[in-house]
Amino acid sequence: MSEHLQALAASIQKPFRRMRPPQIVVLVFLALVLTGGAILCLPVCAKSAEPTSFLTALFTATSATCVTGLIQVDTGTYWSTFGQVVILVLIQLGGLGFMTVSTIFFLALRRRIGLKQRMVLAQGLGVSSVSGVVRYVRNVILGTFCVEGAGALILFFRFLPEFGFGRALWYGVFHSISAFCNAGFDVLADVSYGGSIARYVTDPVVNLTLMALIVIGSLGFAVWGELRHERRFSRLSVYARLVILITLGLIFGGGALFALLEWNNPGTIGSLDTGGKLLAALFQSVTLRTAGFASFNQDALTEASKLLSSILMFVGGSSGSTAGGVKTVTMGLVVLSTVSTMRGRRQVTVFRRSISQQDISNAVSVALLVLGLALLGAAVLTVCDRCSFLNAIYETISALCTVGLTTGITSTLCTASKLILIVFMFFGRVGIMTIGVGFMMGDRARERIHYAETKVMIG
């Protein structure tokens, strides 16, 4: 039996031997999306026992694999238990990366992980070095299952009195994995309450557990490792310190602004008591970090809050994590560079360390690329579906930054708009990572031709 499994492992690796790591990452994710879409088309995946249209299945599979959370049909009411299991597997594979999970398969067969496989793993996890990457993967898998298991256990005991053992266990496991992977899918089927977790808008156990899972998943695997070995903040790397400070600032700053903007809005948190308002505002700030759970109707947000939500979705989580977005440190470098330029300084410094000009250029390029695509997509949605531009930009940023929150227009979009969102979700999970790590940060041949510098007018 072991020989057959080793032969299977060899056959799986063979087509990838001549490909570059970024190409392998893209093709693996594409294969997962198409396979998941094909399976979800089957009658057994729907509660109605009827085949699902390929566009709906493809949209759902892309959203699950790319850990986004945008849906055309409600996950809890439309998909059968088997269909929900397929979605959960896609979320787990998409959140950790298929190559990360497959490494466990190869290690179980005692097969040597070659340099090419290590490069692909480093590519998928967003780390710059292949040294120790296999041990790193082991720690990531172990840490992931421990955190998801703890979250599932807490949610299980919370749901147990309400749903009974079987459903409480399933709900606990599903929502723990969905939250940690920043996917935002739910199977509560509480459509009458407004969908997602709106039923538990003031429940501290559900909200705090999901928030903890979302934040831990969005910090990044590299930051985990540092926090595990270093207890003092000053001894952490500059990157880890930036991640922690920016994350805390966005969570609590965003929560305070949402509370201020929505305090008297009856469509969102206006009808809640003081504690409920603060909890809902904080959860909204956290879930916008590419998680996608909603504790109230997003369409009822004020225009100022929708703009703030779009900004937080745009930033997203941190590099090498289950989260999407432009990434915290990327936007941090853009802001630091802007401040340095306004102060007349050529060098960008933080924590008594200087940031290379190449890193600054990469950060600005990624931010501009995502912003340009989001605006272009929003313009198309506005023309094709005649929705407001604010709702359209909310939708496109949500897809491109793999958030999953919506103002309610997803299911009403035309086929062309849905295809755009599918491409955006895929690009948001794979493309930005591939461009940022595979091309911009890869080793490149030195330019042999240097032209004379010239001056241009700025501003």
C-alpha positions in Angstrom: 0.0 0.0 0.0 2.9 2.3 0.9 4.5 1.7 -2.5 1.2 2.7 -4.3 1.0 5.9 -2.3 4.6 6.8 -3.1 3.9 6.2 -6.8 0.9 8.5 -6.5 3.0 11.1 -4.8 5.6 10.9 -7.6 3.0 11.2 -10.3 1.6 14.3 -8.6 5.0 16.0 -8.4 6.0 15.2 -12.0 4.0 17.9 -13.9 5.3 20.6 -11.6 9.0 19.9 -12.0 9.6 22.4 -14.8 7.4 25.1 -13.4 8.4 28.1 -11.4 6.9 28.3 -7.8 4.6 31.2 -8.6 3.2 29.3 -11.6 2.6 26.2 -9.4 0.8 28.2 -6.8 -1.5 29.7 -9.4 -2.3 26.4 -11.1 -2.9 24.6 -7.8 -5.4 27.2 -6.7 -7.1 27.2 -10.1 -7.3 23.4 -10.0 -8.9 23.6 -6.5 -11.4 26.1 -7.7 -12.5 24.2 -10.8 -12.6 20.9 -8.9 -14.6 22.4 -6.1 -17.0 24.0 -8.6 -17.5 20.7 -10.5 -18.3 18.9 -7.2 -20.7 21.6 -6.0 -22.7 21.2 -9.3 -23.7 17.7 -8.2 -27.3 17.2 -7.0 -26.0 15.6 -3.7 -24.5 19.0 -2.8 -27.8 20.9 -2.7 -30.6 20.4 -0.2 -33.1 20.3 -3.1 -31.2 17.3 -4.6 -31.1 19.1 -7.9 -28.0 20.2 -9.9 -26.6 23.6 -9.2 -25.8 26.0 -12.1 -22.1 26.0 -12.9 -21.8 29.8 -12.4 -23.3 29.5 -8.9 -21.1 26.5 -8.0 -17.9 28.2 -9.5 -18.7 31.4 -7.6 -19.1 29.5 -4.3 -16.0 27.4 -4.9 -13.9 30.4 -5.7 -15.2 32.3 -2.7 -14.4 29.3 -0.4 -11.0 28.5 -1.9 -10.0 32.1 -1.8 -11.4 32.5 1.7 -13.6 35.4 0.7 -17.1 34.7 1.8 -19.2 36.4 -0.9 -22.1 34.1 -1.7 -24.9 33.9 -4.3 -27.0 31.5 -2.2 -27.2 31.1 1.6 -24.8 28.4 2.7 -27.0 27.1 5.5 -30.2 26.9 3.6 -29.1 26.0 0.1 -26.3 23.5 0.4 -26.7 20.0 1.9 -24.4 18.7 4.6 -22.2 17.1 2.0 -22.0 20.5 0.1 -21.1 22.3 3.3 -18.4 19.7 4.0 -17.0 20.4 0.5 -17.0 24.1 1.1 -15.3 23.7 4.5 -12.5 21.6 2.9 -12.0 24.2 0.3 -11.8 26.9 3.0 -9.2 24.9 4.9 -7.1 24.2 1.8 -7.4 27.7 0.6 -6.6 29.2 4.0 -3.5 27.1 4.6 -2.6 26.5 1.0 -2.9 23.2 -0.7 0.9 22.8 -0.9 1.2 23.2 2.9 -1.4 20.5 3.5 0.1 18.2 0.8 3.5 18.4 2.6 2.0 16.5 5.5 1.1 13.8 2.9 4.6 13.6 1.7 6.1 13.6 5.2 3.8 10.8 6.2 5.2 8.7 3.3 8.8 9.6 4.5 9.5 11.2 1.2 12.3 13.8 1.0 11.0 17.3 0.4 13.2 18.7 -2.4 14.4 22.2 -3.1 11.6 22.9 -5.6 8.9 21.8 -3.1 10.5 24.0 -0.4 10.5 27.0 -2.8 6.8 26.4 -3.5 6.0 26.2 0.2 7.9 29.4 0.9 6.0 31.0 -2.0 2.7 29.9 -0.6 3.4 30.9 3.0 4.9 34.2 2.1 8.3 33.6 3.6 11.5 34.7 1.9 13.8 31.8 2.8 13.6 28.0 2.2 15.8 27.3 5.2 13.7 25.4 7.8 10.5 25.8 5.8 9.4 22.2 6.4 9.7 22.6 10.1 7.9 25.9 9.7 5.1 24.1 7.9 4.8 21.5 10.7 4.5 24.3 13.3 1.9 26.1 11.1 -0.3 23.0 10.7 0.0 22.1 14.5 -0.7 25.7 15.5 -3.7 25.9 13.1 -5.3 22.8 14.4 -4.8 23.8 18.0 -6.3 27.2 17.6 -9.2 25.9 15.4 -9.8 23.1 17.9 -10.0 25.5 20.8 -12.3 27.8 19.0 -14.5 24.9 17.9 -14.7 23.6 21.5 -15.8 27.0 22.9 -18.5 27.5 20.1 -19.6 23.9 20.6 -20.5 24.5 24.3 -22.1 27.8 23.4 -24.4 26.2 20.8 -25.0 22.9 22.7 -28.0 24.0 24.7 -29.6 25.6 21.7 -29.0 23.1 18.9 -28.1 19.7 20.5 -24.9 17.7 20.3 -24.7 17.0 16.6 -25.5 20.4 15.2 -23.6 22.2 17.9 -20.5 20.2 17.1 -20.8 20.9 13.3 -21.5 24.6 13.9 -18.6 24.9 16.2 -16.1 23.2 13.8 -17.4 25.0 10.7 -17.4 28.5 12.1 -14.1 28.0 13.9 -12.3 27.0 10.7 -14.2 29.7 8.7 -13.2 32.4 11.2 -9.5 31.4 11.5 -9.2 31.2 7.8 -10.9 34.6 7.5 -13.5 33.1 5.1 -16.7 34.4 6.6 -18.9 31.5 5.6 -21.6 30.5 8.0 -24.2 27.6 8.2 -26.5 29.0 10.8 -29.3 29.6 8.2 -30.6 32.6 10.2 -31.9 34.4 7.2 -34.9 35.8 9.2 -32.4 37.5 11.5 -30.5 39.1 8.6 -28.1 36.3 7.8 -24.5 35.6 9.0 -24.2 35.9 12.8 -26.8 38.8 13.1 -28.7 36.6 15.6 -25.7 36.8 18.0 -24.9 40.5 17.6 -24.9 41.0 21.4 -23.6 37.5 22.4 -20.1 38.0 24.0 -19.1 34.3 23.7 -19.8 34.1 20.0 -18.4 37.5 19.1 -15.2 37.4 21.2 -14.4 33.8 20.1 -14.8 34.7 16.4 -12.9 37.9 16.9 -10.0 36.1 18.5 -9.9 33.5 15.7 -10.0 36.2 13.0 -7.2 38.2 14.6 -4.9 35.2 15.2 -5.5 34.0 11.6 -4.7 37.4 10.2 -1.5 38.1 12.2 0.6 35.8 10.0 2.4 32.6 10.7 5.8 34.4 10.9 4.5 36.6 13.7 3.2 33.5 15.6 6.7 32.1 15.6 8.2 35.3 17.0 5.6 35.7 19.7 6.2 32.1 20.7 9.9 32.6 21.4 10.0 36.2 22.3 8.0 37.6 25.2 9.4 41.2 25.2 8.0 43.5 22.5 11.3 45.3 22.0 13.0 42.0 21.0 10.6 41.3 18.2 11.6 42.0 14.6 10.7 45.3 13.1 8.1 43.5 10.9 6.4 41.8 13.8 6.3 45.0 15.8 4.7 46.9 12.9 2.1 44.1 12.4 1.1 44.2 16.1 0.9 48.0 16.4 -0.9 48.5 13.1 -3.3 45.6 13.8 -4.2 47.0 17.3 -4.6 50.5 15.9 -6.9 49.4 13.1 -9.0 47.2 15.4 -9.6 49.7 18.2 -9.4 52.8 16.1 -11.9 51.4 13.6 -14.2 50.2 16.4 -14.2 53.7 18.0 -15.1 55.3 14.7 -17.9 52.8 13.9 -19.4 53.4 17.4 -19.2 57.1 16.8 -20.7 57.0 13.2 -23.4 54.4 13.9 -24.3 55.0 17.5 -27.8 56.3 16.7 -28.4 54.4 13.4 -31.4 52.1 14.0 -30.5 50.0 11.0 -27.2 48.9 12.5 -26.4 49.3 16.2 -28.7 52.2 17.2 -31.3 49.9 18.9 -28.8 48.0 21.0 -27.8 48.9 24.6 -24.5 50.5 25.3 -22.6 47.2 25.8 -24.1 45.8 22.6 -23.2 48.9 20.6 -19.6 48.7 21.7 -19.4 45.0 21.0 -21.0 45.3 17.6 -18.7 48.2 16.6 -15.6 46.3 17.7 -16.7 43.2 15.8 -17.4 45.2 12.7 -13.8 46.6 12.9 -12.4 43.1 13.3 -14.5 41.3 10.6 -13.5 43.9 8.0 -9.9 42.6 8.3 -11.0 40.1 5.6 -13.1 37.8 7.8 -16.6 38.5 6.2 -18.9 37.7 9.1 -21.7 40.3 9.6 -23.5 41.0 12.8 -25.9 43.6 11.2 -27.1 44.7 7.8 -24.1 46.2 5.9 -26.4 48.1 3.5 -27.8 50.1 6.4 -24.4 51.6 7.2 -24.1 55.3 6.7 -22.1 56.5 3.7 -19.2 57.5 6.0 -19.2 54.1 7.6 -19.2 52.4 4.2 -16.2 54.5 3.2 -14.4 53.6 6.4 -15.3 49.9 5.9 -13.8 50.0 2.4 -10.6 51.5 3.8 -10.3 48.8 6.4 -11.1 46.0 3.9 -8.5 47.5 1.6 -5.8 47.2 4.2 -6.8 43.7 5.3 -4.5 41.4 7.4 -0.8 40.7 7.4 1.5 38.9 5.0 1.9 35.2 5.2 -1.5 34.8 6.9 -5.0 33.5 6.1 -6.1 37.1 5.5 -6.2 39.1 2.3 -6.0 42.8 1.5 -3.1 44.9 0.6 -1.6 43.9 4.0 -1.0 45.9 7.2 2.8 46.5 6.8 2.4 47.3 3.1 0.1 50.2 3.9 2.2 51.1 6.9 5.2 51.5 4.6 3.1 53.7 2.2 2.1 55.9 5.1 5.6 56.1 6.5 7.0 57.0 3.1 4.4 59.7 2.7 5.2 61.2 6.1 9.0 61.1 5.4 8.5 62.8 2.1 6.3 65.5 3.6 9.0 66.1 6.2 11.7 66.4 3.6 13.5 63.2 4.4 14.8 60.8 1.8 15.2 57.9 4.2 12.2 56.0 5.7 13.0 54.9 9.3 11.0 53.0 11.9 12.2 51.6 15.3 15.7 53.0 14.5 15.9 50.9 11.3 15.8 52.2 7.7 13.5 50.7 5.1 15.0 50.0 1.7 13.7 52.0 -1.2 12.9 48.7 -3.0 10.5 47.7 -0.2 8.9 51.1 -0.4 8.5 50.9 -4.2 7.0 47.4 -3.9 4.5 48.6 -1.3 3.3 51.5 -3.3 3.0 49.4 -6.5 0.9 46.8 -4.8 -1.4 49.4 -3.2 -1.9 51.3 -6.5 -2.5 48.0 -8.4 -5.2 46.9 -6.0 -6.8 50.3 -5.8 -6.8 50.7 -9.6 -8.4 47.3 -10.1 -11.1 48.0 -7.4 -12.0 51.3 -9.0 -12.1 49.7 -12.5 -14.3 46.9 -11.3 -16.6 49.2 -9.4 -17.1 51.3 -12.6 -18.1 48.2 -14.5 -20.5 47.1 -11.8 -22.1 50.6 -11.7 -22.6 50.5 -15.5 -23.8 46.9 -15.8 -26.0 46.7 -12.7 -26.9 50.4 -12.1 -26.0 50.2 -8.5 -24.5 53.1 -6.5 -20.7 53.6 -6.9 -20.2 53.4 -3.1 -22.0 50.0 -3.0 -20.0 48.9 -6.1 -16.6 49.8 -4.7 -17.6 48.1 -1.4 -18.3 44.9 -3.4 -15.2 45.0 -5.5 -12.8 45.8 -2.6 -14.6 43.0 -0.6 -13.9 40.5 -3.5 -10.4 41.7 -4.4 -9.2 41.8 -0.7 -11.0 38.5 0.0 -13.3 40.0 2.7 -16.7 38.7 1.8 -18.9 41.4 3.2 -21.6 42.8 1.0 -24.3 45.5 1.0 -26.6 42.8 -0.5 -26.1 43.2 -4.2 -24.0 40.0 -4.8 -27.0 37.8 -5.8 -28.5 40.5 -8.0 -25.5 41.1 -10.2 -25.5 40.2 -13.8 -23.3 37.4 -15.2 -20.5 39.7 -16.3 -20.3 41.3 -12.9 -20.2 37.9 -11.2 -17.4 36.8 -13.5 -15.5 40.0 -12.6 -15.9 39.2 -8.9 -14.7 35.6 -9.4 -11.6 36.9 -11.1 -11.0 39.4 -8.4 -11.4 36.8 -5.6 -8.9 34.6 -7.3 -6.5 37.4 -8.0 -6.9 38.6 -4.4 -5.9 35.3 -2.9 -3.2 34.3 -5.5 -2.3 37.2 -7.7 -1.2 39.8 -5.2 0.7 37.2 -3.2 2.4 35.9 -6.4 3.3 39.3 -7.7 4.5 40.6 -4.3 6.5 37.5 -3.4 7.2 35.7 -6.6 8.2 38.6 -8.8 8.9 41.8 -6.8 10.8 40.2 -4.0 12.5 37.5 -6.1 16.2 37.6 -7.0 16.5 39.4 -10.3 19.5 40.0 -12.6 21.2 43.3 -12.1 20.3 45.9 -14.7 23.3 46.3 -17.0 22.3 49.5 -18.6 22.0 52.7 -16.6 20.6 55.8 -18.2 21.3 59.4 -17.1 19.0 60.7 -14.5 16.6 63.6 -15.3 14.4 65.9 -13.3 10.6 66.0 -13.5 8.1 68.3 -11.8 6.1 66.6 -8.9 2.9 68.0 -7.4 
